[in-house]
Amino acid sequence: MSIFGSIMSGIFGHAAPAASPGTGTKTPEAAPASAPTARYAVASAQVDPSAAPQSALSAAKSPVDVTTIMDKLASQTKEKLEWRKSIVDLMKLLNLDSSLAARKQLAQELHYSGNMHDSASMNVWLHKQVMIKLAEHGGKVPDELTAQTAITEQEAKAWVGKHVYSSDGKKLGEVAAILRTADNKITELHADIGGFLGMGEHRIRLAPAQFSLHGDRVVLDLTAAQAKELPKVAK
């Protein structure tokens, strides 16, 4: 099983008892195994986790509450493990190998393109990606854990040219640049919005609280009208 598959199995497996029928409920004999089977189908996949079939988890009646499960596991250990912030602590809570070698394997599974010798940056990226993947595969994860707040230089360059959308779903323009600190924290985003084929467009500057990175797009915490009122900055 892949490292990411083991993470999913460890979390989703704790949700399996909640899916079993209550006392006195009449169900076919095969029913108790159906929900766990659906959940484990993705977790056990040996293929690219980002391409895992969504249909396997669609059988579940409700999303798996990742926060409730992880908080319960954290309360049962004497060691203070911050699973919300640390991929190492998250893996420890699931009794998984959290060594650098295991994390490098996880990074390869999730197609990390950064420098694996920079373990601090890799760990930040891994934690965010695991949260995003869990949400994609049926996990209920707090929004703040899936919003990307740190990014490597290579990843920042890869975002240039990707589409920018307003909170009301309108495509505004494209990413011009993502600025970051020496420890990879995002400080601001520059975007070119308005106009057509580069004509009549202008550049705006956004603070981290005004946008979030989702998949292959930037989504602003502003409507299209509000975005157009932001001060222009020089290109």
N, CA and C of each residue as an Amber inpcrd file, in Angstrom:
protein
   705
   0.8480000  -1.1930000   0.0000000   0.0000000   0.0000000   0.0000000
   0.8840000   1.2420000   0.0000000   0.4660000   2.2700000  -0.7050000
   1.2120000   3.5130000  -0.7450000   1.1670000   4.2040000   0.6230000
   2.0700000   5.1620000   0.8320000   2.0630000   5.9250000   2.0880000
   0.7560000   6.7040000   2.2170000   0.3580000   7.3580000   1.1350000
  -0.9000000   8.1040000   1.1940000  -2.0810000   7.1590000   1.4120000
  -2.0360000   5.9820000   0.7900000  -3.0890000   4.9990000   1.0040000
  -3.1660000   4.5810000   2.4610000  -2.0130000   4.4460000   3.1090000
  -1.9790000   4.0860000   4.5250000  -2.5660000   5.1990000   5.3930000
  -2.3130000   6.4490000   5.0110000  -2.8850000   7.5790000   5.7450000
  -4.4070000   7.5550000   5.6360000  -4.9050000   7.3630000   4.4190000
  -6.3560000   7.3030000   4.2300000  -6.9590000   6.1320000   4.9850000
  -6.3000000   4.9800000   4.9030000  -6.8010000   3.7930000   5.5900000
  -6.8540000   4.0220000   7.0930000  -5.7990000   4.6710000   7.6240000
  -5.7380000   4.9220000   9.0500000  -6.8370000   5.8460000   9.5320000
  -7.1720000   6.8490000   8.7330000  -8.2150000   7.8120000   9.1200000
  -9.6070000   7.2800000   8.8120000  -9.8260000   6.8350000   7.5840000
 -11.1550000   6.3950000   7.1700000 -11.5620000   5.1120000   7.8830000
 -10.5670000   4.3080000   8.2780000 -10.8820000   3.0840000   8.9990000
 -11.5330000   3.3510000  10.3450000 -11.1710000   4.4780000  10.9810000
 -11.7750000   4.8300000  12.2660000 -13.2250000   5.2670000  12.1050000
 -13.6050000   5.6180000  10.8840000 -14.9800000   6.0590000  10.6450000
 -15.8870000   4.8850000  10.3330000 -15.3070000   3.7130000  10.0210000
 -16.0980000   2.5600000   9.6150000 -17.1520000   2.1430000  10.6350000
 -16.8270000   2.1050000  11.9620000 -17.8540000   1.6890000  12.9210000
 -19.0870000   2.5700000  12.9030000 -18.8930000   3.8730000  12.5910000
 -20.0430000   4.7830000  12.5780000 -20.9980000   4.4520000  11.4640000
 -20.5120000   3.7370000  10.4420000 -21.3550000   3.4220000   9.3040000
 -22.1320000   2.1290000   9.5200000 -21.8040000   1.3770000  10.5730000
 -22.4920000   0.1160000  10.8210000 -23.8680000   0.3880000  11.4040000
 -24.8440000  -0.5040000  11.1460000 -26.2130000  -0.2720000  11.6040000
 -26.3330000  -0.3250000  13.1100000 -27.2810000   0.4210000  13.6520000
 -27.4980000   0.4540000  15.0920000 -28.2480000  -0.7730000  15.5760000
 -28.4030000  -0.8840000  16.8770000 -29.0860000  -2.0160000  17.4870000
 -30.5230000  -2.0920000  17.0030000 -30.9180000  -3.2660000  16.5730000
 -32.3010000  -3.4600000  16.1610000 -32.5630000  -3.1040000  14.7270000
 -31.5820000  -2.5970000  14.0090000 -31.7870000  -2.2320000  12.6190000
 -31.6100000  -3.4520000  11.7360000 -32.5790000  -3.7420000  10.9060000
 -32.5070000  -4.8910000  10.0330000 -31.8620000  -4.5200000   8.7190000
 -30.7770000  -5.1660000   8.4010000 -30.0870000  -4.9250000   7.1350000
 -29.5980000  -6.2540000   6.6060000 -29.3850000  -6.3390000   5.3030000
 -28.8390000  -7.5680000   4.7340000 -27.4820000  -7.8590000   5.3440000
 -27.1070000  -9.1610000   5.3810000 -25.8530000  -9.5510000   6.0080000
 -24.6460000  -8.8850000   5.3700000 -24.7210000  -8.6210000   4.0720000
 -23.5690000  -8.0440000   3.3690000 -23.4320000  -6.5570000   3.6170000
 -24.4690000  -5.9200000   4.1580000 -24.4630000  -4.4640000   4.2870000
 -23.3370000  -3.9190000   5.1460000 -23.0170000  -4.5050000   6.3410000
 -21.9730000  -3.9280000   7.1880000 -20.6330000  -3.8140000   6.5040000
 -20.3460000  -4.6640000   5.5320000 -19.0250000  -4.6230000   4.8810000
 -18.9700000  -3.6500000   3.7310000 -20.1540000  -3.1860000   3.2710000
 -20.1710000  -2.3680000   2.0560000 -19.5090000  -1.0190000   2.2320000
 -19.8020000  -0.3040000   3.3360000 -19.2240000   1.0260000   3.5160000
 -17.7200000   0.9960000   3.6830000 -17.1800000   0.1100000   4.5640000
 -15.7280000   0.0430000   4.6750000 -15.0680000  -0.3500000   3.3730000
 -15.7150000  -1.2740000   2.6250000 -15.1460000  -1.6840000   1.3450000
 -15.0220000  -0.5010000   0.4110000 -16.0480000   0.3510000   0.4040000
 -16.0100000   1.5290000  -0.4690000 -14.8950000   2.4620000  -0.0620000
 -14.7130000   2.6270000   1.2510000 -13.6820000   3.5480000   1.7270000
 -12.2820000   3.0110000   1.4470000 -12.0910000   1.7010000   1.6670000
 -10.7610000   1.1460000   1.5140000 -10.3670000   0.9620000   0.0620000
 -11.3330000   0.9990000  -0.8490000 -10.9980000   0.8090000  -2.2560000
 -10.0160000   1.8500000  -2.7320000 -10.2030000   3.1010000  -2.2880000
  -9.2800000   4.1640000  -2.6680000  -8.0030000   4.0730000  -1.8590000
  -8.1460000   3.8430000  -0.5520000  -6.9650000   3.8240000   0.3170000
  -5.9810000   2.7370000  -0.0770000  -6.4860000   1.6440000  -0.6500000
  -5.6140000   0.5310000  -0.9850000  -5.0550000   0.6230000  -2.3870000
  -5.4560000   1.6390000  -3.1360000  -5.0130000   1.7470000  -4.5220000
  -3.5040000   1.9130000  -4.5950000  -2.8970000   1.2460000  -5.5660000
  -1.4610000   1.3330000  -5.7440000  -1.0950000   2.3630000  -6.8040000
  -2.0980000   3.0460000  -7.3480000  -1.8540000   4.0060000  -8.4070000
  -1.6880000   5.3930000  -7.8300000  -1.5170000   6.3600000  -8.7070000
  -1.3690000   7.7530000  -8.3150000  -2.5390000   8.1590000  -7.4360000
  -2.3100000   8.5840000  -6.1690000  -3.4130000   8.9300000  -5.2740000
  -4.2650000  10.0700000  -5.7880000  -3.6760000  10.9480000  -6.5830000
  -4.4630000  12.0710000  -7.0980000  -5.4460000  11.6210000  -8.1490000
  -5.2410000  10.3990000  -8.6860000  -6.1270000   9.8790000  -9.7150000
  -7.0200000   8.7720000  -9.1750000  -7.0590000   8.6020000  -7.8610000
  -7.8590000   7.5460000  -7.2600000  -9.3240000   7.7430000  -7.6090000
 -10.0650000   6.6710000  -7.9090000 -11.4570000   6.7890000  -8.3340000
 -12.3530000   7.4000000  -7.2720000 -13.0730000   8.4270000  -7.6370000
 -13.9880000   9.0760000  -6.6990000 -15.1720000   8.1820000  -6.3990000
 -15.5400000   7.2810000  -7.3250000 -16.7190000   6.4510000  -7.1540000
 -16.6110000   5.5480000  -5.9330000 -15.3940000   5.1800000  -5.5520000
 -15.2090000   4.2810000  -4.4260000 -15.7100000   4.8880000  -3.1300000
 -15.5710000   6.2150000  -3.0020000 -16.0100000   6.8730000  -1.7730000
 -17.4080000   7.4550000  -1.8780000 -17.9380000   7.5050000  -3.0920000
 -19.2560000   8.1200000  -3.2710000 -20.3440000   7.2950000  -2.6030000
 -20.0380000   6.0080000  -2.3110000 -21.0270000   5.1560000  -1.6700000
 -21.2600000   5.5460000  -0.2180000 -20.3100000   6.2370000   0.3840000
 -20.4740000   6.6440000   1.7770000 -21.6030000   7.6500000   1.8920000
 -22.4410000   7.5090000   2.9200000 -23.5990000   8.3760000   3.0580000
 -23.2210000   9.7860000   3.4830000 -22.1160000   9.9400000   4.1800000
 -21.6970000  11.2580000   4.6320000 -20.1810000  11.3280000   4.6380000
 -19.6190000  12.5440000   4.5450000 -18.1560000  12.6880000   4.5550000
 -17.5570000  12.1850000   5.8610000 -16.3250000  11.7420000   5.7850000
 -15.6060000  11.2940000   6.9780000 -15.0270000  12.5170000   7.6790000
 -15.3870000  12.7140000   8.9460000 -14.9480000  13.8920000   9.6990000
 -13.5050000  13.6900000  10.1720000 -12.5650000  14.1980000   9.3790000
 -11.1450000  14.0210000   9.6760000 -10.7690000  14.6670000  11.0070000
 -11.2870000  15.8540000  11.2650000 -10.9490000  16.5710000  12.4960000
 -11.3480000  15.7910000  13.7450000 -12.5670000  15.2760000  13.7590000
 -13.0510000  14.5220000  14.9150000 -12.2020000  13.2860000  15.1660000
 -11.8620000  12.5820000  14.0900000 -11.0660000  11.3580000  14.2230000
  -9.6610000  11.6660000  14.7220000  -9.0140000  12.6610000  14.1150000
  -7.6460000  12.9780000  14.4960000  -7.5700000  13.5720000  15.9030000
  -8.5340000  14.4080000  16.2670000  -8.5530000  14.9780000  17.6160000
  -8.7270000  13.8760000  18.6640000  -9.5390000  12.8760000  18.3520000
  -9.7460000  11.7640000  19.2810000  -8.4570000  10.9750000  19.4550000
  -7.7630000  10.7240000  18.3500000  -6.4900000  10.0140000  18.4270000
  -5.4670000  10.8130000  19.2360000  -5.4580000  12.1380000  19.0320000
  -4.5170000  13.0010000  19.7470000  -4.7970000  12.9970000  21.2500000
  -6.0660000  12.8940000  21.6170000  -6.4310000  12.9000000  23.0410000
  -6.0430000  11.5960000  23.7400000  -5.7670000  10.5730000  22.9430000
  -5.4480000   9.2630000  23.5070000  -3.9510000   9.0280000  23.6530000
  -3.1450000  10.0120000  23.3130000  -1.7010000   9.8770000  23.4500000
  -1.1540000  10.9020000  24.4320000  -0.1260000  10.5230000  25.1730000
   0.4670000  11.4360000  26.1470000   1.3500000  12.4770000  25.4700000
   1.8740000  12.1270000  24.3000000   2.7280000  13.0510000  23.5610000
   1.8680000  14.1160000  22.8820000   2.3060000  15.3590000  22.9410000
   1.5640000  16.4310000  22.2990000   1.8980000  16.4450000  20.8090000
   0.9380000  16.0210000  20.0010000   1.1480000  15.9260000  18.5590000
   0.2040000  16.8740000  17.8250000   0.7890000  17.8080000  17.0910000
   0.0140000  18.8360000  16.3860000  -0.2820000  18.3830000  14.9530000
  -1.2750000  17.5240000  14.7950000  -1.5770000  16.9860000  13.4700000
  -2.0620000  18.0670000  12.5060000  -2.6140000  19.1700000  13.0170000
  -3.1040000  20.2490000  12.1510000  -1.9670000  21.0170000  11.4800000
  -0.7570000  20.9210000  12.0430000   0.3600000  21.6990000  11.5350000
   1.5020000  20.8410000  10.9880000   1.6170000  19.6310000  11.4600000
   2.7900000  18.8180000  11.1580000   2.4370000  17.4940000  10.4860000
   3.0300000  17.2280000   9.3380000   2.8240000  15.9480000   8.6670000
   3.4630000  14.8270000   9.4840000   4.5700000  15.1380000  10.1750000
   5.2300000  14.1410000  11.0250000   4.2940000  13.7150000  12.1540000
   3.6880000  14.7000000  12.8340000   2.7880000  14.3840000  13.9420000
   1.5460000  13.6460000  13.4570000   1.0530000  14.0210000  12.3010000
  -0.1220000  13.3470000  11.7350000   0.1830000  11.8710000  11.4990000
   1.3400000  11.5910000  10.9250000   1.7240000  10.2070000  10.6410000
   1.9580000   9.4310000  11.9330000   2.5350000  10.0830000  12.9490000
   2.7540000   9.4210000  14.2370000   1.4240000   9.0190000  14.8780000
   0.4230000   9.8970000  14.8090000  -0.8800000   9.5870000  15.3930000
  -1.5320000   8.3800000  14.7320000  -1.1910000   8.1570000  13.4650000
  -1.7440000   7.0230000  12.7290000  -0.8470000   5.7950000  12.8120000
   0.1840000   5.8910000  13.6830000   1.1390000   4.7930000  13.8590000
   1.8340000   4.4130000  12.5550000   2.1690000   5.4210000  11.7690000
   2.8660000   5.2020000  10.5090000   4.3180000   5.6570000  10.6230000
   5.1510000   5.1350000   9.7900000   6.5480000   5.5430000   9.7320000
   6.6120000   7.0030000   9.2890000   7.1610000   7.8590000  10.1430000
   7.2360000   9.2880000   9.8270000   8.6660000   9.7180000   9.5270000
   9.5210000   8.7680000   9.2430000  10.9250000   9.0700000   8.9640000
  11.0580000   9.9060000   7.6910000  12.2220000  10.4990000   7.4990000
  12.4760000  11.2990000   6.3180000  12.3120000  10.4610000   5.0500000
  12.7600000   9.2090000   5.1050000  12.6350000   8.3320000   3.9420000
  11.1710000   8.1070000   3.5790000  10.3230000   7.9120000   4.5890000
   8.8920000   7.7050000   4.3460000   8.2490000   8.9670000   3.7880000
   8.6780000  10.1310000   4.3240000   8.1130000  11.3830000   3.8280000
   8.5610000  11.6770000   2.3970000   9.7750000  11.2830000   2.0670000
  10.2390000  11.4480000   0.6900000   9.4320000  10.5580000  -0.2520000
   9.0960000   9.3680000   0.2030000   8.2740000   8.4790000  -0.6120000
   6.8880000   9.0880000  -0.8150000   6.3300000   9.6480000   0.2560000
   5.0270000  10.3070000   0.1560000   5.1040000  11.4810000  -0.8190000
   6.2000000  12.2330000  -0.7460000   6.3860000  13.3720000  -1.6430000
   6.4160000  12.9130000  -3.1000000   7.0480000  11.7910000  -3.3620000
   7.0910000  11.2490000  -4.7230000   5.7010000  10.8210000  -5.1770000
   4.9450000  10.2050000  -4.2820000   3.5890000   9.7730000  -4.6110000
   2.6970000  10.9580000  -4.9900000   2.8900000  12.0810000  -4.2930000
   2.0560000  13.2590000  -4.5220000   2.6850000  14.2340000  -5.5180000
   3.7720000  13.7800000  -6.1750000   4.4170000  14.5420000  -7.2480000
   4.9960000  15.8760000  -6.7840000   5.7170000  15.8310000  -5.6760000
   6.4080000  17.0260000  -5.1840000   7.5370000  17.3770000  -6.1440000
   7.6160000  18.6350000  -6.5390000   8.6280000  19.0610000  -7.5030000
   9.7220000  19.9170000  -6.8710000   9.6400000  20.0970000  -5.5550000
  10.6330000  20.9200000  -4.8640000  11.8850000  20.1360000  -4.4960000
  12.7360000  20.7740000  -3.7200000  13.9920000  20.1830000  -3.2850000
  13.7570000  19.3070000  -2.0540000  13.9340000  17.9980000  -2.1830000
  13.6850000  17.0900000  -1.0640000  14.7410000  17.2000000   0.0210000
  15.8460000  17.8500000  -0.2710000  16.8610000  18.0640000   0.7570000
  16.4360000  19.1830000   1.7070000  15.4890000  20.0020000   1.2790000
  14.9180000  21.0510000   2.1310000  13.6900000  20.4510000   2.8100000
  13.9240000  19.6750000   3.8550000  12.8370000  18.9230000   4.4870000
  11.7690000  19.8230000   5.1020000  12.1540000  21.0000000   5.5850000
  11.1730000  21.9030000   6.2040000  10.1320000  22.3410000   5.1780000
  10.5950000  22.7600000   4.0010000   9.6710000  23.1780000   2.9390000
   8.8380000  22.0030000   2.4580000   9.4810000  20.8440000   2.3290000
   8.7700000  19.6520000   1.8740000   7.6720000  19.2600000   2.8590000
   7.9640000  19.3590000   4.1610000   6.9790000  18.9890000   5.1770000
   5.7430000  19.8820000   5.1180000   5.9580000  21.1840000   4.9290000
   4.8390000  22.1290000   4.8250000   3.9760000  21.7630000   3.6310000
   4.6280000  21.5000000   2.5030000   3.9140000  21.1460000   1.2760000
   3.1530000  19.8350000   1.4520000   3.7990000  18.8400000   2.0590000
   3.1730000  17.5390000   2.2470000   1.9060000  17.6350000   3.1010000
   1.9910000  18.3740000   4.1940000   0.8310000  18.4940000   5.0730000
  -0.3480000  19.0940000   4.3280000  -0.0920000  20.1540000   3.5790000
  -1.1650000  20.8070000   2.8340000  -1.7520000  19.8770000   1.7820000
  -0.8790000  19.1820000   1.0470000  -1.3610000  18.2940000  -0.0080000
  -2.1500000  17.1130000   0.5450000  -1.7270000  16.5650000   1.6710000
  -2.4650000  15.4610000   2.2830000  -3.8590000  15.9260000   2.6840000
  -3.9590000  17.1230000   3.2660000  -5.2670000  17.6510000   3.6390000
  -6.1600000  17.8350000   2.4050000  -5.5700000  18.3450000   1.3380000
  -6.3250000  18.5650000   0.0960000  -6.8040000  17.2390000  -0.4830000
  -5.9080000  16.2390000  -0.5020000  -6.2740000  14.9350000  -1.0520000
  -7.3380000  14.2480000  -0.2100000  -7.2520000  14.3790000   1.1040000
  -8.2720000  13.7930000   1.9650000  -9.6340000  14.4190000   1.6730000
  -9.6400000  15.7320000   1.4800000 -10.8920000  16.4210000   1.1650000
 -11.4390000  15.9770000  -0.1860000 -10.5510000  15.7700000  -1.1430000
 -10.9700000  15.3470000  -2.4800000 -11.5850000  13.9500000  -2.4650000
 -11.1480000  13.1120000  -1.5310000 -11.5980000  11.7270000  -1.4970000
 -12.6480000  11.4520000  -0.4260000 -13.3550000  12.4730000  -0.0070000
 -14.4840000  12.2500000   0.8940000 -14.2620000  12.6360000   2.3300000
 -13.1270000  13.2430000   2.6460000 -12.8700000  13.6680000   4.0140000
 -13.4130000  15.0670000   4.2690000 -13.9030000  15.2920000   5.4690000
 -14.3580000  16.6200000   5.8770000 -13.2050000  17.2830000   6.6100000
 -12.5800000  18.2600000   5.9460000 -11.3790000  18.9170000   6.4670000
 -11.6350000  20.4120000   6.5880000 -11.2400000  21.0610000   7.6870000
 -11.4390000  22.5070000   7.8360000 -10.8110000  23.2780000   6.6730000
 -11.4900000  24.3090000   6.2050000 -11.0160000  25.0920000   5.0680000
  -9.6060000  25.6340000   5.2910000  -9.3070000  26.0240000   6.5290000
  -8.0020000  26.6310000   6.7810000  -6.8590000  25.6360000   6.6020000
  -7.1640000  24.3490000   6.6220000  -6.1270000  23.3420000   6.4520000
  -5.8770000  22.9960000   4.9870000  -6.7820000  23.4150000   4.1220000
  -6.5960000  23.1580000   2.6950000  -6.1810000  24.4070000   1.9270000
  -6.2600000  25.5610000   2.5660000  -5.8280000  26.8000000   1.9130000
  -4.3070000  26.8680000   1.9690000  -3.6890000  27.0110000   0.8160000
  -2.2230000  26.9820000   0.7560000  -1.6400000  28.3240000   1.1830000
  -0.8050000  28.3180000   2.2210000  -0.2140000  29.5480000   2.7490000
   1.3040000  29.5800000   2.5850000   1.8780000  28.4680000   2.1400000
   3.3210000  28.4070000   1.9110000   3.5720000  27.7640000   0.5540000
   4.6580000  28.1750000  -0.0770000   4.9160000  27.7030000  -1.4300000
   6.4050000  27.8210000  -1.7310000   6.9400000  26.8780000  -2.4670000
   8.3510000  26.9380000  -2.8250000   8.5360000  27.8780000  -4.0180000
   9.7830000  28.2530000  -4.2740000  10.0680000  29.1390000  -5.4000000
   9.6310000  28.5110000  -6.7200000   9.8930000  27.2290000  -6.8750000
   9.5200000  26.5390000  -8.1070000   8.0080000  26.5000000  -8.2790000
   7.3020000  26.2580000  -7.1860000   5.8400000  26.2270000  -7.2480000
   5.2780000  27.6090000  -7.5480000   5.8830000  28.6490000  -6.9630000
   5.4250000  30.0210000  -7.2130000   5.5330000  30.3580000  -8.7020000
   6.6270000  29.9470000  -9.3190000   6.8040000  30.1990000 -10.7510000
   5.7720000  29.4400000 -11.5730000   5.4180000  28.2400000 -11.1120000
   4.4440000  27.4220000 -11.8340000   3.0410000  28.0230000 -11.7960000
   2.7750000  28.8570000 -10.7900000   1.4520000  29.4770000 -10.6890000
   1.2760000  30.6490000 -11.6500000   2.3540000  31.2080000 -12.1320000
   2.2620000  32.3570000 -13.0450000   1.5020000  31.9450000 -14.3040000
   0.4960000  32.7480000 -14.6410000  -0.3010000  32.4700000 -15.8300000
  -1.5850000  31.7090000 -15.5620000  -1.7480000  31.1960000 -14.3310000
  -2.9780000  30.4670000 -14.0180000  -4.1110000  31.4440000 -13.7350000
  -5.3270000  30.9590000 -13.9200000  -6.5020000  31.8330000 -13.8590000
  -6.8380000  32.3000000 -12.4420000  -7.3600000  33.5100000 -12.3750000
  -7.8090000  34.1170000 -11.1230000  -9.3180000  34.3070000 -11.1960000
 -10.0230000  33.8380000 -10.1820000 -11.4820000  33.9380000 -10.1290000
 -11.9150000  34.7500000  -8.9200000 -13.0540000  35.4170000  -9.0580000
 -13.6230000  36.1720000  -7.9470000 -14.4490000  35.2320000  -7.0770000
 -14.8700000  35.7020000  -5.9080000 -15.6700000  34.8740000  -4.9980000
 -17.0420000  34.5630000  -5.5840000 -17.4860000  35.3810000  -6.5550000
 -18.7620000  35.1200000  -7.2080000 -18.5900000  34.3630000  -8.5320000
 -17.4530000  33.7000000  -8.6720000 -17.2670000  32.7790000  -9.7800000
 -16.8850000  33.3530000 -11.1280000 -16.4590000  34.6040000 -11.1830000
 -16.1030000  35.2110000 -12.4620000 -14.5920000  35.1620000 -12.6950000
 -14.2100000  34.7920000 -13.9110000 -12.7880000  34.7530000 -14.2380000
 -12.3070000  36.1780000 -14.4870000 -11.3230000  36.6040000 -13.7080000
 -10.8740000  37.9930000 -13.7530000  -9.6120000  38.1960000 -14.5840000
  -8.7100000  37.2240000 -14.5630000  -7.4440000  37.4050000 -15.2530000
  -6.4830000  36.2940000 -14.9100000  -5.1900000  36.6450000 -14.7990000
  -4.1700000  35.6390000 -14.5620000  -3.1760000  36.0720000 -13.4860000
  -2.5280000  35.0880000 -12.8880000  -1.5020000  35.3480000 -11.8820000
  -0.2690000  35.9260000 -12.5710000   0.2380000  37.0230000 -12.0360000
   1.4590000  37.6300000 -12.5690000   2.6730000  37.2210000 -11.7380000
   2.4740000  37.0960000 -10.4270000   3.5800000  36.7030000  -9.5480000
   3.0400000  36.3760000  -8.1640000   3.7500000  35.4770000  -7.4720000
   3.4610000  35.1980000  -6.0640000   4.7340000  35.4890000  -5.2860000
   4.6560000  36.4330000  -4.3620000   5.8180000  36.8200000  -3.5590000
   5.8290000  36.0260000  -2.2650000   7.0420000  35.6900000  -1.7940000
   7.1760000  34.8320000  -0.6270000   8.3790000  35.2250000   0.2060000
   8.3840000  34.7920000   1.4450000   9.5100000  35.0510000   2.3450000
  10.5730000  33.9740000   2.1390000  11.6860000  34.1280000   2.8470000
  12.7790000  33.1570000   2.7210000  12.3640000  31.7660000   3.2090000
  11.3760000  31.7090000   4.1180000  10.9130000  30.3990000   4.6000000
   9.6210000  29.9650000   3.9060000   9.3980000  30.5000000   2.6890000
   8.3310000  30.0560000   1.7770000   6.9110000  30.5080000   2.1200000
   6.7450000  31.4070000   3.0730000   5.4030000  31.8900000   3.3770000
   4.9810000  32.9290000   2.3320000   3.7520000  32.8020000   1.8530000
   3.2420000  33.7290000   0.8460000   2.9900000  35.0880000   1.4780000
   3.5000000  36.1430000   0.8570000   3.2990000  37.4960000   1.3680000
   2.2720000  38.2770000   0.5530000   2.2520000  38.0760000  -0.7400000
   1.2450000  38.7280000  -1.5770000   1.2190000  38.1080000  -2.9630000
   0.1460000  38.4020000  -3.6670000  -0.0200000  37.9100000  -5.0340000
  -0.3080000  39.0810000  -5.9520000   0.3250000  39.0930000  -7.1150000
   0.0540000  40.0940000  -8.1300000  -0.7260000  39.4230000  -9.2560000
  -1.7790000  40.0710000  -9.6970000  -2.6080000  39.5100000 -10.7610000
  -2.9320000  40.5730000 -11.7990000  -2.9690000  40.1580000 -13.0640000
  -3.3730000  41.0400000 -14.1520000  -4.8250000  40.7420000 -14.4710000
  -5.6950000  41.7360000 -14.2860000  -7.1210000  41.5020000 -14.4860000
  -7.6860000  42.5240000 -15.4710000  -8.8650000  42.1730000 -16.0090000
  -9.5420000  43.0570000 -16.9460000  -8.9260000  42.9900000 -18.3310000
  -9.5500000  43.6440000 -19.2790000  -9.0090000  43.7090000 -20.6320000
  -9.2250000  42.4270000 -21.4060000  -8.6650000  42.3860000 -22.6110000
  -8.7920000  41.2270000 -23.4940000  -7.4760000  41.0310000 -24.2220000
  -6.9210000  39.8250000 -24.1260000  -5.6380000  39.5040000 -24.7470000
  -4.5430000  40.4970000 -24.3410000  -4.5980000  40.8980000 -23.0630000
  -3.5670000  41.7920000 -22.5520000  -3.8560000  43.2610000 -22.7720000
  -4.8920000  43.5770000 -23.5210000  -5.2290000  44.9770000 -23.8110000
  -6.1940000  45.5050000 -22.7540000  -5.8350000  46.6240000 -22.1400000
  -6.7080000  47.2510000 -21.1530000  -6.6610000  46.6210000 -19.7810000
  -5.7810000  45.6480000 -19.5770000  -5.6990000  45.0210000 -18.2700000
  -4.8430000  45.8570000 -17.3240000  -5.0060000  45.6180000 -16.0350000
  -4.1730000  46.3000000 -15.0520000  -3.7900000  45.3110000 -13.9510000
  -2.7420000  45.6310000 -13.2240000  -2.2210000  44.7190000 -12.2050000
  -2.6740000  45.1550000 -10.8190000  -3.0920000  44.1750000 -10.0300000
  -3.5030000  44.4390000  -8.6520000  -2.6310000  43.6220000  -7.7050000
  -2.5960000  44.0480000  -6.4610000  -1.8090000  43.3640000  -5.4410000
  -2.7600000  42.8850000  -4.3500000  -2.5880000  41.6220000  -3.9300000
  -3.4860000  41.0180000  -2.9550000  -2.7100000  40.4710000  -1.7660000
  -3.2330000  40.7020000  -0.5720000  -2.6500000  40.1380000   0.6400000
  -3.1180000  38.6930000   0.7830000  -2.3910000  37.8430000   1.5340000
  -2.7720000  36.4350000   1.6850000  -4.2080000  36.2170000   2.1360000
  -4.7210000  37.1270000   2.9640000  -6.0920000  36.9680000   3.4570000
  -7.1370000  37.2140000   2.3720000  -6.7090000  37.7620000   1.2340000
  -7.6590000  38.0970000   0.1740000  -7.7740000  37.0400000  -0.9150000
  -7.0180000  35.9520000  -0.8160000  -7.0920000  34.9230000  -1.8470000
  -6.6600000  33.5760000  -1.2960000  -6.9440000  32.5370000  -2.0430000
  -6.4760000  31.1870000  -1.6960000  -6.1950000  30.4260000  -2.9810000
  -5.2840000  29.4630000  -2.8860000  -4.8960000  28.6540000  -4.0340000
  -5.6660000  27.3470000  -3.9780000  -6.3910000  27.0640000  -5.0370000
  -7.2010000  25.8540000  -5.0840000  -6.9430000  25.1170000  -6.3910000
  -6.2990000  23.9540000  -6.2880000  -6.0680000  23.1520000  -7.4780000
  -5.2450000  23.8880000  -8.5110000  -5.8890000  24.3200000  -9.5990000
  -5.1700000  25.0220000 -10.6640000  -5.6780000  26.4510000 -10.8430000
  -6.2960000  27.0020000  -9.7910000  -6.8090000  28.3720000  -9.8870000
  -6.6470000  29.1270000  -8.5800000  -6.6340000  30.4390000  -8.6920000
  -6.6330000  31.3110000  -7.5190000  -8.0470000  31.8400000  -7.3350000
  -8.5590000  31.7450000  -6.1340000  -9.9040000  32.2450000  -5.8450000
  -9.7930000  33.3810000  -4.8340000 -10.3350000  34.5360000  -5.2060000
 -10.2670000  35.7000000  -4.3270000 -11.3940000  35.6840000  -3.3050000
 -11.1470000  36.3090000  -2.1810000 -12.1830000  36.4980000  -1.1800000
 -12.8610000  37.8470000  -1.4310000 -13.0240000  38.1420000  -2.6990000
 -13.5940000  39.4190000  -3.1520000 -14.4870000  39.1620000  -4.3570000
 -15.5240000  39.9430000  -4.5000000 -16.3510000  39.8480000  -5.6960000
 -15.6010000  40.4900000  -6.8650000 -16.1050000  40.2750000  -8.0700000
 -15.4670000  40.8630000  -9.2430000 -15.4590000  42.3840000  -9.1470000
 -16.5560000  42.9540000  -8.6590000 -16.6560000  44.4110000  -8.5220000
 -15.6440000  44.9320000  -7.5040000 -15.4910000  44.2230000  -6.3940000
 -14.5340000  44.6430000  -5.3650000 -13.1030000  44.5450000  -5.8680000
 -12.8060000  43.5020000  -6.6330000 -11.4520000  43.3110000  -7.1640000
 -11.0670000  44.4400000  -8.1110000 -12.0020000  44.8890000  -8.8980000
 -11.7250000  45.9460000  -9.8730000 -11.4800000  47.2940000  -9.1980000
 -11.8920000  47.4180000  -7.9450000 -11.7020000  48.6670000  -7.2170000
 -10.3620000  48.7060000  -6.4720000  -9.6360000  47.5960000  -6.4720000
  -8.3460000  47.5870000  -5.7830000  -7.3570000  48.5090000  -6.4850000
  -6.4370000  49.1230000  -5.7430000  -5.4520000  50.0210000  -6.3360000
  -4.5820000  49.2910000  -7.3770000  -4.2420000  49.9950000  -8.4170000
  -3.3660000  49.4280000  -9.4470000  -1.9080000  49.5460000  -8.9990000
  -1.1090000  48.5710000  -9.4050000   0.3220000  48.6070000  -9.1130000
   1.0820000  48.5000000 -10.4220000   2.3020000  49.0000000 -10.4170000
   3.1240000  49.0040000 -11.6270000   3.5260000  47.5810000 -12.0010000
   3.5990000  47.3280000 -13.2980000   4.0320000  45.9990000 -13.7840000
   5.5510000  45.9360000 -13.8050000
